Amino acid sequence: MEFKLPEMGEGVNEGELVKWCVKVGDKVKDDQPLCEVMTDKATVEIPSPFTGVVNKLFAKEGETVEVQQVLMSYDEEGSVKASASDKKYSQKQPVQVDQPVQVATAAVSSASQVMTTENLDISQRVLAAPSTRKYARELNVPLQGILGSGPRGRVMKSDIDSFLTKGGVSNHKSVEQKEERVAFKGLRKKISEKMRLSKDHAVHFTYVEEANVTQLVELRKQAKLMGAQEGIKITYLPFVMKAMVPALKKYPILNSTLDESSGEIVYKHYYHFGLSVQTDDGLVAPVIKNVDQKSILDLAKEIQDMVERARNKRLTQDDFKGGTMTLTNAGSIGGLFATPVINYPEVAILGFNKIFKKPVVETVNGEDQVVIRDWTYFSISLDHRVVDGAIGAEFMKTFIQYIENPALLVLGN
């Protein structure tokens, strides 16, 4: 029996096979995860529609696969069972795909043995791909001295690296391995493509403004107490999102996209904000929809859920659709401000940075006094093809007004 890549959403025709969750010989149950496929930054877990035994895997991790492409073959439960020799083989062999090179201390499956040229059987036939043979020649490493971890003992590039890092010797000389090669794939590769697309099309410029967030800090403290009663973690992000809405309504050009194919600027009269979330695999930007129609508490709850699902790889294609502007937050890490890269084809991305205590001069009863205030910087990157610098500055002026006076948010957007 064959298993083909199923439909993964409207308009999605292909994706990158990020990870196999099974290997040859595994007994698989219905609805058990078979693999993870990434499409447009969303990693989709593909469940099994059968119960049976895996026979063969036809695609490698990091490979682009198309909908309805055969990914694997299997025996359904109750059909021909795997032979004893097959079972023995499956226990010894890892997934039939090239694995990325691991750190030097990590063990490779069926770890390569450290050998020298003195004890090599040169007549031994070695299974290896042409690219692997070339890699070995470049490092002057004899393949006959390496025990392969691939199917039928095939030598992989990772086996060569393991051979070297464990003290392998070539031509009677020690080889120092101080480099590590990891496959450039998955989310990291998608991020690269997206960033390159943005830099190739949008003409970036960044504007930075400071803000006195003393009142916002106090309001958030009160909101945290309310949120805790309902198990909701309230950060500053809901307040920032709500403050973005009236500023965008006043300067709608920032809530648009440029359709280069038709030569049209598309104004969005809805407010769907992408939120940058750092995960173990890299940065993703799922979308919080209809921000203007939700309360601070509603937004906090949705953000909490979105972040948890992002970090547990449970986002769906729908989570990335319809964004009109993106908010990125590095405040929890630090730094005064940054120059974020636009989430193309949007024309603006707002950066929220750390909040810190700062002595400032304020006039009280006609006298200048030095007082301590909570302070931060906001940076906004804009596509200069669409947004003029003056408009960007005016947007920030309006936005900061709401940030510094958060009580205005209750008046409605």
Disulfide bonds with the S-S distance in Angstrom:
none
